[in-house]
Amino acid sequence: MTTYVSPQGYLESEQNYQQQRVEQASPLELTCILYEGAIQAVEQAQIFLKRGDILARGRAVARAQGILVELTESLDRKQGGDFAARLGLLYDYMLAKLTEAHAQQLVEPLVEVRQLLVDLHSAWREIAPAPGAVSNAEPSSGFDLAG
């Protein structure tokens, strides 16, 4: 017997899963989750750009920008030093590229930002423990890079 799950039920289930994932995540895992959200938003912006859906594209770009602002604000520039400062500059660059992509209706800046986010996500995934793993070496902040 096959159980039918309505699109609304699936959406609620996915939202509950994501909420639980965030609540149980370590600071490093939260950073990875933010990157995943930004990547998804940029990919959606690319789709909406191709479709000519300006409003949806604007929402997707704004979501990606909001995540980048959150990542920027969570940088620990004191403990992260030069690395945190450079990462902040990279986030600023990506914010500018997203603005350019939306204002000029260009896909190339979106492709560039997506690739940067994928590379950064991959790097953070390397240092983040697997979900549920116990690590004594984990910093107290997702951006505490003094370790």
N, CA, C and O atoms as a GROMACS GRO file, in nm:
protein
  588
    1MET      N    1   0.085  -0.118   0.000
    1MET     CA    2   0.000   0.000   0.000
    1MET      C    3   0.090   0.124   0.000
    1MET      O    4   0.180   0.136   0.083
    2THR      N    5   0.065   0.215  -0.092
    2THR     CA    6   0.143   0.337  -0.104
    2THR      C    7   0.075   0.449  -0.028
    2THR      O    8  -0.046   0.470  -0.040
    3THR      N    9   0.152   0.520   0.051
    3THR     CA   10   0.100   0.633   0.128
    3THR      C   11   0.125   0.760   0.049
    3THR      O   12   0.238   0.786   0.007
    4TYR      N   13   0.022   0.838   0.029
    4TYR     CA   14   0.033   0.965  -0.043
    4TYR      C   15   0.065   1.076   0.056
    4TYR      O   16  -0.001   1.091   0.159
    5VAL      N   17   0.167   1.152   0.024
    5VAL     CA   18   0.202   1.268   0.104
    5VAL      C   19   0.178   1.391   0.018
    5VAL      O   20   0.237   1.405  -0.090
    6SER      N   21   0.094   1.479   0.065
    6SER     CA   22   0.062   1.599  -0.012
    6SER      C   23   0.186   1.688  -0.021
    6SER      O   24   0.275   1.679   0.063
    7PRO      N   25   0.191   1.774  -0.122
    7PRO     CA   26   0.304   1.868  -0.130
    7PRO      C   27   0.316   1.953  -0.002
    7PRO      O   28   0.428   1.981   0.042
    8GLN      N   29   0.203   1.993   0.055
    8GLN     CA   30   0.206   2.072   0.178
    8GLN      C   31   0.263   1.990   0.293
    8GLN      O   32   0.341   2.041   0.373
    9GLY      N   33   0.225   1.863   0.302
    9GLY     CA   34   0.277   1.775   0.407
    9GLY      C   35   0.426   1.753   0.392
    9GLY      O   36   0.499   1.750   0.491
   10TYR      N   37   0.470   1.737   0.267
   10TYR     CA   38   0.613   1.720   0.242
   10TYR      C   39   0.689   1.846   0.283
   10TYR      O   40   0.794   1.838   0.346
   11LEU      N   41   0.634   1.963   0.247
   11LEU     CA   42   0.700   2.089   0.280
   11LEU      C   43   0.711   2.106   0.432
   11LEU      O   44   0.816   2.147   0.482
   12GLU      N   45   0.604   2.074   0.504
   12GLU     CA   46   0.608   2.083   0.650
   12GLU      C   47   0.710   1.987   0.709
   12GLU      O   48   0.782   2.021   0.802
   13SER      N   49   0.717   1.866   0.654
   13SER     CA   50   0.813   1.767   0.700
   13SER      C   51   0.956   1.816   0.675
   13SER      O   52   1.042   1.801   0.762
   14GLU      N   53   0.981   1.873   0.558
   14GLU     CA   54   1.114   1.925   0.525
   14GLU      C   55   1.151   2.041   0.617
   14GLU      O   56   1.265   2.050   0.662
   15GLN      N   57   1.055   2.128   0.646
   15GLN     CA   58   1.081   2.241   0.735
   15GLN      C   59   1.113   2.192   0.876
   15GLN      O   60   1.202   2.246   0.942
   16ASN      N   61   1.039   2.092   0.922
   16ASN     CA   62   1.066   2.036   1.055
   16ASN      C   63   1.205   1.974   1.060
   16ASN      O   64   1.278   1.990   1.159
   17TYR      N   65   1.242   1.902   0.954
   17TYR     CA   66   1.375   1.842   0.948
   17TYR      C   67   1.483   1.950   0.953
   17TYR      O   68   1.579   1.938   1.029
   18GLN      N   69   1.468   2.055   0.872
   18GLN     CA   70   1.567   2.162   0.869
   18GLN      C   71   1.576   2.234   1.004
   18GLN      O   72   1.686   2.268   1.048
   19GLN      N   73   1.463   2.256   1.067
   19GLN     CA   74   1.464   2.321   1.198
   19GLN      C   75   1.539   2.236   1.300
   19GLN      O   76   1.620   2.287   1.377
   20GLN      N   77   1.513   2.106   1.300
   20GLN     CA   78   1.583   2.015   1.392
   20GLN      C   79   1.732   2.013   1.362
   20GLN      O   80   1.814   2.013   1.453
   21ARG      N   81   1.765   2.011   1.234
   21ARG     CA   82   1.906   2.010   1.193
   21ARG      C   83   1.979   2.134   1.245
   21ARG      O   84   2.091   2.124   1.296
   22VAL      N   85   1.916   2.250   1.233
   22VAL     CA   86   1.977   2.374   1.280
   22VAL      C   87   1.990   2.374   1.431
   22VAL      O   88   2.094   2.412   1.484
   23GLU      N   89   1.886   2.332   1.502
   23GLU     CA   90   1.887   2.334   1.647
   23GLU      C   91   1.993   2.241   1.706
   23GLU      O   92   2.046   2.268   1.813
   24GLN      N   93   2.025   2.132   1.637
   24GLN     CA   94   2.119   2.034   1.688
   24GLN      C   95   2.261   2.053   1.633
   24GLN      O   96   2.352   1.980   1.671
   25ALA      N   97   2.280   2.150   1.546
   25ALA     CA   98   2.408   2.168   1.478
   25ALA      C   99   2.511   2.239   1.565
   25ALA      O  100   2.477   2.323   1.649
   26SER      N  101   2.635   2.203   1.544
   26SER     CA  102   2.747   2.274   1.606
   26SER      C  103   2.766   2.405   1.528
   26SER      O  104   2.710   2.421   1.420
   27PRO      N  105   2.844   2.496   1.581
   27PRO     CA  106   2.871   2.620   1.508
   27PRO      C  107   2.930   2.596   1.367
   27PRO      O  108   2.893   2.665   1.272
   28LEU      N  109   3.021   2.499   1.355
   28LEU     CA  110   3.077   2.469   1.223
   28LEU      C  111   2.972   2.410   1.130
   28LEU      O  112   2.970   2.442   1.011
   29GLU      N  113   2.887   2.325   1.183
   29GLU     CA  114   2.779   2.269   1.101
   29GLU      C  115   2.682   2.378   1.058
   29GLU      O  116   2.632   2.376   0.946
   30LEU      N  117   2.655   2.474   1.147
   30LEU     CA  118   2.568   2.586   1.111
   30LEU      C  119   2.626   2.665   0.995
   30LEU      O  120   2.553   2.709   0.906
   31THR      N  121   2.756   2.684   0.997
   31THR     CA  122   2.823   2.754   0.888
   31THR      C  123   2.799   2.679   0.757
   31THR      O  124   2.768   2.740   0.655
   32CYS      N  125   2.814   2.548   0.759
   32CYS     CA  126   2.790   2.467   0.639
   32CYS      C  127   2.645   2.477   0.593
   32CYS      O  128   2.618   2.482   0.473
   33ILE      N  129   2.553   2.479   0.687
   33ILE     CA  130   2.411   2.492   0.653
   33ILE      C  131   2.385   2.626   0.585
   33ILE      O  132   2.309   2.634   0.489
   34LEU      N  133   2.450   2.732   0.635
   34LEU     CA  134   2.434   2.863   0.573
   34LEU      C  135   2.488   2.862   0.430
   34LEU      O  136   2.425   2.916   0.340
   35TYR      N  137   2.602   2.799   0.410
   35TYR     CA  138   2.656   2.789   0.273
   35TYR      C  139   2.560   2.713   0.183
   35TYR      O  140   2.538   2.753   0.068
   36GLU      N  141   2.503   2.604   0.232
   36GLU     CA  142   2.407   2.527   0.153
   36GLU      C  143   2.288   2.614   0.113
   36GLU      O  144   2.241   2.608  -0.001
   37GLY      N  145   2.238   2.694   0.207
   37GLY     CA  146   2.126   2.782   0.177
   37GLY      C  147   2.162   2.887   0.074
   37GLY      O  148   2.082   2.919  -0.014
   38ALA      N  149   2.282   2.941   0.084
   38ALA     CA  150   2.326   3.042  -0.013
   38ALA      C  151   2.343   2.982  -0.151
   38ALA      O  152   2.305   3.043  -0.250
   39ILE      N  153   2.400   2.863  -0.158
   39ILE     CA  154   2.417   2.795  -0.286
   39ILE      C  155   2.280   2.771  -0.350
   39ILE      O  156   2.261   2.797  -0.468
   40GLN      N  157   2.188   2.722  -0.271
   40GLN     CA  158   2.053   2.696  -0.321
   40GLN      C  159   1.987   2.824  -0.371
   40GLN      O  160   1.923   2.824  -0.476
   41ALA      N  161   2.002   2.933  -0.299
   41ALA     CA  162   1.942   3.060  -0.339
   41ALA      C  163   2.002   3.110  -0.470
   41ALA      O  164   1.930   3.161  -0.556
   42VAL      N  165   2.133   3.097  -0.486
   42VAL     CA  166   2.198   3.141  -0.610
   42VAL      C  167   2.153   3.053  -0.728
   42VAL      O  168   2.130   3.103  -0.838
   43GLU      N  169   2.141   2.924  -0.703
   43GLU     CA  170   2.092   2.835  -0.809
   43GLU      C  171   1.949   2.873  -0.850
   43GLU      O  172   1.916   2.872  -0.969
   44GLN      N  173   1.866   2.905  -0.753
   44GLN     CA  174   1.730   2.949  -0.784
   44GLN      C  175   1.731   3.080  -0.861
   44GLN      O  176   1.652   3.097  -0.954
   45ALA      N  177   1.820   3.171  -0.824
   45ALA     CA  178   1.830   3.298  -0.896
   45ALA      C  179   1.865   3.274  -1.042
   45ALA      O  180   1.814   3.341  -1.131
   46GLN      N  181   1.954   3.177  -1.068
   46GLN     CA  182   1.990   3.143  -1.205
   46GLN      C  183   1.868   3.093  -1.282
   46GLN      O  184   1.846   3.132  -1.397
   47ILE      N  185   1.791   3.007  -1.221
   47ILE     CA  186   1.670   2.953  -1.285
   47ILE      C  187   1.571   3.065  -1.315
   47ILE      O  188   1.517   3.073  -1.425
   48PHE      N  189   1.548   3.152  -1.217
   48PHE     CA  190   1.451   3.260  -1.236
   48PHE      C  191   1.500   3.362  -1.337
   48PHE      O  192   1.419   3.423  -1.407
   49LEU      N  193   1.630   3.382  -1.346
   49LEU     CA  194   1.685   3.472  -1.448
   49LEU      C  195   1.656   3.415  -1.587
   49LEU      O  196   1.613   3.489  -1.676
   50LYS      N  197   1.677   3.287  -1.605
   50LYS     CA  198   1.651   3.223  -1.734
   50LYS      C  199   1.503   3.229  -1.770
   50LYS      O  200   1.467   3.242  -1.888
   51ARG      N  201   1.417   3.219  -1.669
   51ARG     CA  202   1.272   3.223  -1.692
   51ARG      C  203   1.219   3.365  -1.711
   51ARG      O  204   1.108   3.385  -1.759
   52GLY      N  205   1.299   3.463  -1.674
   52GLY     CA  206   1.255   3.602  -1.683
   52GLY      C  207   1.164   3.644  -1.568
   52GLY      O  208   1.092   3.742  -1.579
   53ASP      N  209   1.168   3.569  -1.458
   53ASP     CA  210   1.085   3.598  -1.341
   53ASP      C  211   1.162   3.693  -1.249
   53ASP      O  212   1.237   3.649  -1.162
   54ILE      N  213   1.143   3.822  -1.270
   54ILE     CA  214   1.221   3.924  -1.200
   54ILE      C  215   1.195   3.922  -1.050
   54ILE      O  216   1.289   3.930  -0.971
   55LEU      N  217   1.069   3.911  -1.010
   55LEU     CA  218   1.035   3.913  -0.868
   55LEU      C  219   1.098   3.795  -0.794
   55LEU      O  220   1.158   3.812  -0.688
   56ALA      N  221   1.083   3.675  -0.849
   56ALA     CA  222   1.139   3.556  -0.785
   56ALA      C  223   1.291   3.562  -0.784
   56ALA      O  224   1.355   3.522  -0.687
   57ARG      N  225   1.350   3.613  -0.893
   57ARG     CA  226   1.495   3.628  -0.898
   57ARG      C  227   1.541   3.723  -0.787
   57ARG      O  228   1.640   3.696  -0.718
   58GLY      N  229   1.469   3.834  -0.772
   58GLY     CA  230   1.504   3.930  -0.668
   58GLY      C  231   1.497   3.870  -0.530
   58GLY      O  232   1.583   3.897  -0.445
   59ARG      N  233   1.396   3.787  -0.505
   59ARG     CA  234   1.384   3.721  -0.374
   59ARG      C  235   1.500   3.624  -0.350
   59ARG      O  236   1.554   3.616  -0.240
   60ALA      N  237   1.536   3.550  -0.454
   60ALA     CA  238   1.645   3.453  -0.441
   60ALA      C  239   1.778   3.525  -0.418
   60ALA      O  240   1.858   3.483  -0.334
   61VAL      N  241   1.802   3.632  -0.492
   61VAL     CA  242   1.926   3.710  -0.473
   61VAL      C  243   1.928   3.769  -0.332
   61VAL      O  244   2.031   3.766  -0.265
   62ALA      N  245   1.816   3.824  -0.289
   62ALA     CA  246   1.808   3.883  -0.155
   62ALA      C  247   1.834   3.777  -0.047
   62ALA      O  248   1.897   3.807   0.055
   63ARG      N  249   1.786   3.657  -0.068
   63ARG     CA  250   1.809   3.549   0.029
   63ARG      C  251   1.958   3.516   0.036
   63ARG      O  252   2.015   3.502   0.144
   64ALA      N  253   2.022   3.504  -0.080
   64ALA     CA  254   2.166   3.475  -0.083
   64ALA      C  255   2.244   3.589  -0.017
   64ALA      O  256   2.338   3.565   0.059
   65GLN      N  257   2.205   3.712  -0.046
   65GLN     CA  258   2.272   3.827   0.014
   65GLN      C  259   2.253   3.828   0.166
   65GLN      O  260   2.346   3.858   0.240
   66GLY      N  261   2.134   3.797   0.211
   66GLY     CA  262   2.107   3.792   0.354
   66GLY      C  263   2.194   3.690   0.425
   66GLY      O  264   2.242   3.714   0.536
   67ILE      N  265   2.214   3.576   0.362
   67ILE     CA  266   2.299   3.472   0.420
   67ILE      C  267   2.444   3.520   0.424
   67ILE      O  268   2.515   3.498   0.523
   68LEU      N  269   2.489   3.585   0.317
   68LEU     CA  270   2.626   3.637   0.315
   68LEU      C  271   2.646   3.745   0.422
   68LEU      O  272   2.752   3.752   0.484
   69VAL      N  273   2.545   3.828   0.444
   69VAL     CA  274   2.554   3.928   0.550
   69VAL      C  275   2.564   3.859   0.685
   69VAL      O  276   2.643   3.899   0.770
   70GLU      N  277   2.485   3.755   0.705
   70GLU     CA  278   2.490   3.679   0.831
   70GLU      C  279   2.628   3.617   0.851
   70GLU      O  280   2.684   3.622   0.961
   71LEU      N  281   2.684   3.559   0.746
   71LEU     CA  282   2.818   3.502   0.754
   71LEU      C  283   2.921   3.610   0.786
   71LEU      O  284   3.012   3.587   0.866
   72THR      N  285   2.907   3.726   0.725
   72THR     CA  286   2.999   3.837   0.750
   72THR      C  287   2.992   3.882   0.895
   72THR      O  288   3.095   3.901   0.959
   73GLU      N  289   2.870   3.897   0.946
   73GLU     CA  290   2.852   3.945   1.083
   73GLU      C  291   2.900   3.844   1.187
   73GLU      O  292   2.932   3.881   1.300
   74SER      N  293   2.905   3.717   1.149
   74SER     CA  294   2.947   3.616   1.247
   74SER      C  295   3.098   3.592   1.246
   74SER      O  296   3.148   3.511   1.325
   75LEU      N  297   3.170   3.659   1.159
   75LEU     CA  298   3.315   3.644   1.159
   75LEU      C  299   3.374   3.696   1.290
   75LEU      O  300   3.337   3.804   1.338
   76ASP      N  301   3.464   3.620   1.348
   76ASP     CA  302   3.536   3.662   1.468
   76ASP      C  303   3.669   3.720   1.421
   76ASP      O  304   3.769   3.650   1.410
   77ARG      N  305   3.667   3.851   1.393
   77ARG     CA  306   3.785   3.916   1.334
   77ARG      C  307   3.902   3.924   1.433
   77ARG      O  308   4.018   3.932   1.392
   78LYS      N  309   3.871   3.921   1.562
   78LYS     CA  310   3.978   3.927   1.662
   78LYS      C  311   4.056   3.795   1.663
   78LYS      O  312   4.178   3.795   1.652
   79GLN      N  313   3.985   3.685   1.676
   79GLN     CA  314   4.053   3.556   1.682
   79GLN      C  315   4.088   3.504   1.543
   79GLN      O  316   4.187   3.433   1.527
   80GLY      N  317   4.009   3.539   1.443
   80GLY     CA  318   4.032   3.492   1.307
   80GLY      C  319   4.140   3.568   1.234
   80GLY      O  320   4.195   3.519   1.135
   81GLY      N  321   4.172   3.688   1.284
   81GLY     CA  322   4.281   3.767   1.228
   81GLY      C  323   4.270   3.792   1.078
   81GLY      O  324   4.163   3.826   1.027
   82ASP      N  325   4.380   3.775   1.010
   82ASP     CA  326   4.389   3.803   0.867
   82ASP      C  327   4.295   3.713   0.786
   82ASP      O  328   4.236   3.756   0.687
   83PHE      N  329   4.281   3.588   0.830
   83PHE     CA  330   4.193   3.496   0.758
   83PHE      C  331   4.049   3.546   0.760
   83PHE      O  332   3.982   3.548   0.657
   84ALA      N  333   4.003   3.587   0.876
   84ALA     CA  334   3.866   3.637   0.888
   84ALA      C  335   3.848   3.765   0.806
   84ALA      O  336   3.744   3.785   0.744
   85ALA      N  337   3.949   3.851   0.807
   85ALA     CA  338   3.942   3.975   0.730
   85ALA      C  339   3.931   3.944   0.580
   85ALA      O  340   3.852   4.005   0.509
   86ARG      N  341   4.011   3.851   0.533
   86ARG     CA  342   4.008   3.814   0.391
   86ARG      C  343   3.876   3.747   0.354
   86ARG      O  344   3.822   3.769   0.245
   87LEU      N  345   3.826   3.665   0.443
   87LEU     CA  346   3.697   3.601   0.418
   87LEU      C  347   3.586   3.706   0.411
   87LEU      O  348   3.495   3.696   0.329
   88GLY      N  349   3.595   3.807   0.497
   88GLY     CA  350   3.499   3.917   0.493
   88GLY      C  351   3.504   3.991   0.360
   88GLY      O  352   3.401   4.028   0.305
   89LEU      N  353   3.624   4.012   0.308
   89LEU     CA  354   3.638   4.077   0.177
   89LEU      C  355   3.579   3.991   0.066
   89LEU      O  356   3.519   4.042  -0.029
   90LEU      N  357   3.597   3.860   0.077
   90LEU     CA  358   3.539   3.770  -0.023
   90LEU      C  359   3.386   3.775  -0.017
   90LEU      O  360   3.319   3.774  -0.121
   91TYR      N  361   3.331   3.779   0.104
   91TYR     CA  362   3.185   3.793   0.117
   91TYR      C  363   3.138   3.925   0.055
   91TYR      O  364   3.035   3.928  -0.013
   92ASP      N  365   3.210   4.033   0.079
   92ASP     CA  366   3.175   4.162   0.019
   92ASP      C  367   3.177   4.154  -0.133
   92ASP      O  368   3.089   4.208  -0.200
   93TYR      N  369   3.277   4.087  -0.186
   93TYR     CA  370   3.288   4.070  -0.332
   93TYR      C  371   3.166   3.994  -0.385
   93TYR      O  372   3.108   4.033  -0.487
   94MET      N  373   3.129   3.887  -0.316
   94MET     CA  374   3.014   3.808  -0.361
   94MET      C  375   2.885   3.890  -0.352
   94MET      O  376   2.799   3.879  -0.439
   95LEU      N  377   2.871   3.970  -0.248
   95LEU     CA  378   2.754   4.057  -0.237
   95LEU      C  379   2.746   4.152  -0.356
   95LEU      O  380   2.638   4.172  -0.413
   96ALA      N  381   2.859   4.209  -0.394
   96ALA     CA  382   2.862   4.301  -0.508
   96ALA      C  383   2.828   4.227  -0.637
   96ALA      O  384   2.757   4.280  -0.722
   97LYS      N  385   2.879   4.106  -0.653
   97LYS     CA  386   2.850   4.027  -0.774
   97LYS      C  387   2.702   3.990  -0.782
   97LYS      O  388   2.644   3.991  -0.891
   98LEU      N  389   2.641   3.960  -0.670
   98LEU     CA  390   2.497   3.930  -0.669
   98LEU      C  391   2.416   4.052  -0.710
   98LEU      O  392   2.320   4.042  -0.785
   99THR      N  393   2.456   4.168  -0.659
   99THR     CA  394   2.388   4.292  -0.696
   99THR      C  395   2.404   4.317  -0.846
   99THR      O  396   2.307   4.353  -0.913
  100GLU      N  397   2.524   4.299  -0.897
  100GLU     CA  398   2.550   4.316  -1.040
  100GLU      C  399   2.465   4.220  -1.124
  100GLU      O  400   2.405   4.261  -1.223
  101ALA      N  401   2.460   4.095  -1.083
  101ALA     CA  402   2.383   3.994  -1.156
  101ALA      C  403   2.236   4.033  -1.164
  101ALA      O  404   2.173   4.021  -1.270
  102HIS      N  405   2.182   4.078  -1.054
  102HIS     CA  406   2.040   4.112  -1.051
  102HIS      C  407   2.012   4.241  -1.127
  102HIS      O  408   1.918   4.247  -1.206
  103ALA      N  409   2.092   4.341  -1.104
  103ALA     CA  410   2.067   4.471  -1.168
  103ALA      C  411   2.087   4.466  -1.319
  103ALA      O  412   2.013   4.531  -1.394
  104GLN      N  413   2.185   4.388  -1.364
  104GLN     CA  414   2.216   4.384  -1.507
  104GLN      C  415   2.163   4.258  -1.575
  104GLN      O  416   2.186   4.238  -1.694
  105GLN      N  417   2.092   4.175  -1.500
  105GLN     CA  418   2.034   4.052  -1.551
  105GLN      C  419   2.138   3.964  -1.620
  105GLN      O  420   2.121   3.921  -1.734
  106LEU      N  421   2.248   3.939  -1.547
  106LEU     CA  422   2.359   3.860  -1.599
  106LEU      C  423   2.370   3.729  -1.523
  106LEU      O  424   2.358   3.726  -1.400
  107VAL      N  425   2.392   3.622  -1.595
  107VAL     CA  426   2.409   3.492  -1.530
  107VAL      C  427   2.552   3.469  -1.484
  107VAL      O  428   2.574   3.399  -1.386
  108GLU      N  429   2.650   3.528  -1.552
  108GLU     CA  430   2.791   3.502  -1.521
  108GLU      C  431   2.828   3.532  -1.376
  108GLU      O  432   2.895   3.450  -1.312
  109PRO      N  433   2.787   3.646  -1.320
  109PRO     CA  434   2.820   3.669  -1.179
  109PRO      C  435   2.756   3.567  -1.085
  109PRO      O  436   2.813   3.532  -0.982
  110LEU      N  437   2.637   3.519  -1.121
  110LEU     CA  438   2.572   3.416  -1.039
  110LEU      C  439   2.651   3.286  -1.044
  110LEU      O  440   2.668   3.219  -0.943
  111VAL      N  441   2.700   3.251  -1.162
  111VAL     CA  442   2.781   3.130  -1.176
  111VAL      C  443   2.908   3.143  -1.093
  111VAL      O  444   2.949   3.048  -1.026
  112GLU      N  445   2.971   3.260  -1.099
  112GLU     CA  446   3.094   3.283  -1.022
  112GLU      C  447   3.069   3.274  -0.872
  112GLU      O  448   3.145   3.209  -0.800
  113VAL      N  449   2.963   3.337  -0.825
  113VAL     CA  450   2.932   3.335  -0.682
  113VAL      C  451   2.899   3.193  -0.637
  113VAL      O  452   2.942   3.150  -0.530
  114ARG      N  453   2.822   3.122  -0.718
  114ARG     CA  454   2.788   2.984  -0.683
  114ARG      C  455   2.915   2.900  -0.666
  114ARG      O  456   2.927   2.824  -0.570
  115GLN      N  457   3.010   2.914  -0.759
  115GLN     CA  458   3.132   2.835  -0.750
  115GLN      C  459   3.215   2.872  -0.626
  115GLN      O  460   3.271   2.784  -0.561
  116LEU      N  461   3.222   3.000  -0.595
  116LEU     CA  462   3.292   3.042  -0.474
  116LEU      C  463   3.227   2.981  -0.350
  116LEU      O  464   3.296   2.932  -0.260
  117LEU      N  465   3.095   2.984  -0.346
  117LEU     CA  466   3.023   2.927  -0.232
  117LEU      C  467   3.044   2.776  -0.222
  117LEU      O  468   3.062   2.723  -0.112
  118VAL      N  469   3.043   2.708  -0.336
  118VAL     CA  470   3.066   2.563  -0.336
  118VAL      C  471   3.206   2.532  -0.283
  118VAL      O  472   3.224   2.440  -0.204
  119ASP      N  473   3.305   2.609  -0.328
  119ASP     CA  474   3.442   2.588  -0.282
  119ASP      C  475   3.455   2.614  -0.132
  119ASP      O  476   3.519   2.536  -0.060
  120LEU      N  477   3.395   2.722  -0.085
  120LEU     CA  478   3.399   2.753   0.059
  120LEU      C  479   3.326   2.647   0.140
  120LEU      O  480   3.375   2.605   0.245
  121HIS      N  481   3.211   2.604   0.092
  121HIS     CA  482   3.135   2.500   0.161
  121HIS      C  483   3.218   2.374   0.173
  121HIS      O  484   3.222   2.310   0.278
  122SER      N  485   3.284   2.338   0.065
  122SER     CA  486   3.369   2.219   0.066
  122SER      C  487   3.480   2.231   0.170
  122SER      O  488   3.510   2.136   0.242
  123ALA      N  489   3.541   2.348   0.176
  123ALA     CA  490   3.649   2.371   0.274
  123ALA      C  491   3.596   2.361   0.417
  123ALA      O  492   3.659   2.298   0.502
  124TRP      N  493   3.480   2.422   0.444
  124TRP     CA  494   3.424   2.416   0.579
  124TRP      C  495   3.381   2.274   0.613
  124TRP      O  496   3.392   2.232   0.728
  125ARG      N  497   3.333   2.199   0.514
  125ARG     CA  498   3.293   2.060   0.536
  125ARG      C  499   3.413   1.977   0.580
  125ARG      O  500   3.399   1.884   0.659
  126GLU      N  501   3.531   2.011   0.528
  126GLU     CA  502   3.653   1.939   0.563
  126GLU      C  503   3.686   1.953   0.712
  126GLU      O  504   3.737   1.860   0.774
  127ILE      N  505   3.657   2.071   0.769
  127ILE     CA  506   3.692   2.092   0.910
  127ILE      C  507   3.576   2.067   1.004
  127ILE      O  508   3.597   2.054   1.125
  128ALA      N  509   3.455   2.061   0.953
  128ALA     CA  510   3.338   2.036   1.038
  128ALA      C  511   3.325   1.886   1.061
  128ALA      O  512   3.336   1.807   0.967
  129PRO      N  513   3.303   1.844   1.185
  129PRO     CA  514   3.284   1.702   1.210
  129PRO      C  515   3.152   1.656   1.147
  129PRO      O  516   3.060   1.736   1.126
  130ALA      N  517   3.144   1.529   1.119
  130ALA     CA  518   3.020   1.474   1.065
  130ALA      C  519   2.909   1.496   1.166
  130ALA      O  520   2.934   1.493   1.287
  131PRO      N  521   2.784   1.520   1.119
  131PRO     CA  522   2.673   1.540   1.213
  131PRO      C  523   2.664   1.425   1.313
  131PRO      O  524   2.666   1.308   1.276
  132GLY      N  525   2.656   1.461   1.438
  132GLY     CA  526   2.646   1.362   1.544
  132GLY      C  527   2.780   1.316   1.599
  132GLY      O  528   2.785   1.249   1.703
  133ALA      N  529   2.888   1.352   1.532
  133ALA     CA  530   3.020   1.312   1.581
  133ALA      C  531   3.060   1.400   1.698
  133ALA      O  532   3.021   1.516   1.705
  134VAL      N  533   3.137   1.344   1.788
  134VAL     CA  534   3.185   1.418   1.904
  134VAL      C  535   3.327   1.464   1.875
  134VAL      O  536   3.412   1.385   1.834
  135SER      N  537   3.352   1.592   1.897
  135SER     CA  538   3.485   1.646   1.875
  135SER      C  539   3.522   1.736   1.990
  135SER      O  540   3.451   1.832   2.020
  136ASN      N  541   3.633   1.708   2.055
  136ASN     CA  542   3.680   1.793   2.164
  136ASN      C  543   3.754   1.914   2.113
  136ASN      O  544   3.771   2.011   2.187
  137ALA      N  545   3.797   1.912   1.989
  137ALA     CA  546   3.878   2.020   1.933
  137ALA      C  547   3.794   2.128   1.866
  137ALA      O  548   3.848   2.225   1.815
  138GLU      N  549   3.663   2.111   1.867
  138GLU     CA  550   3.577   2.206   1.797
  138GLU      C  551   3.577   2.342   1.866
  138GLU      O  552   3.560   2.349   1.988
  139PRO      N  553   3.596   2.449   1.791
  139PRO     CA  554   3.594   2.583   1.850
  139PRO      C  555   3.455   2.620   1.900
  139PRO      O  556   3.355   2.557   1.864
  140SER      N  557   3.450   2.722   1.985
  140SER     CA  558   3.324   2.766   2.042
  140SER      C  559   3.241   2.848   1.945
  140SER      O  560   3.121   2.867   1.968
  141SER      N  561   3.300   2.895   1.839
  141SER     CA  562   3.230   2.974   1.738
  141SER      C  563   3.265   2.920   1.602
  141SER      O  564   3.378   2.878   1.578
  142GLY      N  565   3.169   2.920   1.512
  142GLY     CA  566   3.193   2.871   1.377
  142GLY      C  567   3.304   2.945   1.306
  142GLY      O  568   3.357   2.895   1.206
  143PHE      N  569   3.341   3.061   1.353
  143PHE     CA  570   3.444   3.138   1.288
  143PHE      C  571   3.560   3.169   1.380
  143PHE      O  572   3.642   3.257   1.350
  144ASP      N  573   3.568   3.099   1.489
  144ASP     CA  574   3.680   3.116   1.582
  144ASP      C  575   3.796   3.038   1.522
  144ASP      O  576   3.805   2.916   1.538
  145LEU      N  577   3.884   3.107   1.454
  145LEU     CA  578   3.988   3.040   1.377
  145LEU      C  579   4.123   3.035   1.447
  145LEU      O  580   4.224   3.005   1.383
  146ALA      N  581   4.126   3.062   1.574
  146ALA     CA  582   4.253   3.067   1.646
  146ALA      C  583   4.310   2.928   1.671
  146ALA      O  584   4.431   2.911   1.689
  147GLY      N  585   4.220   2.824   1.672
  147GLY     CA  586   4.251   2.689   1.705
  147GLY      C  587   4.384   2.645   1.685
  147GLY      O  588   4.416   2.529   1.711
   0.00000   0.00000   0.00000
